[in-house]
């Protein structure tokens, strides 16, 4: 409480921002998993329209989800808790 008063509430704002960032990464990873398991891809050009900068940022956002999926699969594959079945 005292720390929150001394920093003008920045700790609570930082926590909220961290929570939103984590949720955004989870959504991106979910979309990446959908792409891998079903082949469905997100149409970035439909969202961005003529705005090429927005399309570039959306593609970067989706690539973060792909990276998170790659790292998660690599971590799970190297642990003893999971086994690969096909």
C-alpha positions as CSV (number, residue, x, y, z in Angstrom):
1,X,0.0,0.0,0.0
2,X,2.8,2.4,0.9
3,X,4.8,1.5,-2.1
4,X,1.7,2.0,-4.3
5,X,1.2,5.5,-2.8
6,X,4.9,6.4,-3.2
7,X,4.9,5.4,-6.9
8,X,1.6,7.0,-7.7
9,X,-0.1,3.7,-8.5
10,X,2.5,2.6,-11.1
11,X,2.8,-0.9,-9.6
12,X,-0.9,-1.6,-10.2
13,X,-0.7,-0.2,-13.7
14,X,2.4,-2.3,-14.4
15,X,0.6,-5.4,-13.2
16,X,-2.4,-4.7,-15.3
17,X,-0.2,-4.1,-18.4
18,X,1.7,-7.4,-17.7
19,X,-1.6,-9.2,-17.5
20,X,-2.9,-7.8,-20.8
21,X,0.4,-8.6,-22.5
22,X,0.3,-12.2,-21.2
23,X,-3.3,-12.5,-22.5
24,X,-2.3,-11.2,-25.9
25,X,0.5,-13.7,-26.1
26,X,-1.9,-16.5,-25.1
27,X,-4.3,-15.4,-27.8
28,X,-1.5,-15.3,-30.4
29,X,-0.3,-18.8,-29.4
30,X,-3.9,-20.1,-29.6
31,X,-4.2,-18.8,-33.2
32,X,-0.8,-20.4,-34.0
33,X,-2.0,-23.7,-32.6
34,X,-5.2,-23.4,-34.7
35,X,-3.1,-22.8,-37.7
36,X,-0.9,-25.8,-37.1
37,X,-3.6,-28.3,-36.2
38,X,-6.3,-27.3,-38.7
39,X,-4.5,-25.2,-41.4
40,X,-6.8,-22.3,-40.8
41,X,-4.9,-19.0,-41.1
42,X,-5.8,-15.5,-40.1
43,X,-6.4,-13.1,-43.1
44,X,-4.2,-10.2,-42.1
45,X,-4.9,-8.3,-45.3
46,X,-8.6,-8.3,-44.6
47,X,-8.1,-6.8,-41.1
48,X,-5.6,-4.2,-42.2
49,X,-7.2,-3.3,-45.5
50,X,-4.9,-0.8,-47.3
51,X,-2.8,-0.1,-44.2
52,X,0.5,-2.0,-44.9
53,X,2.0,-1.0,-41.5
54,X,-0.9,-2.5,-39.6
55,X,-0.6,-5.7,-41.6
56,X,3.1,-5.8,-40.8
57,X,2.4,-5.4,-37.1
58,X,-0.4,-8.1,-37.1
59,X,2.0,-10.5,-38.8
60,X,4.7,-9.7,-36.2
61,X,2.1,-10.3,-33.4
62,X,1.1,-13.7,-35.0
63,X,4.8,-14.7,-35.3
64,X,5.2,-14.2,-31.6
65,X,2.5,-16.9,-31.1
66,X,4.3,-19.2,-33.5
67,X,7.6,-18.7,-31.5
68,X,5.8,-19.4,-28.2
69,X,4.3,-22.6,-29.7
70,X,7.8,-23.7,-31.0
71,X,9.3,-23.1,-27.6
72,X,6.5,-24.8,-25.7
73,X,6.6,-27.9,-27.9
74,X,10.4,-28.0,-27.6
75,X,10.2,-27.7,-23.8
76,X,7.5,-30.3,-23.5
77,X,9.3,-32.7,-25.9
78,X,12.5,-32.5,-23.9
79,X,10.8,-33.1,-20.5
80,X,9.9,-36.5,-19.2
81,X,6.3,-35.5,-18.6
82,X,5.1,-35.8,-22.2
83,X,5.4,-38.4,-24.9
84,X,4.7,-38.1,-28.6
85,X,1.9,-40.3,-30.0
86,X,0.7,-40.2,-33.5
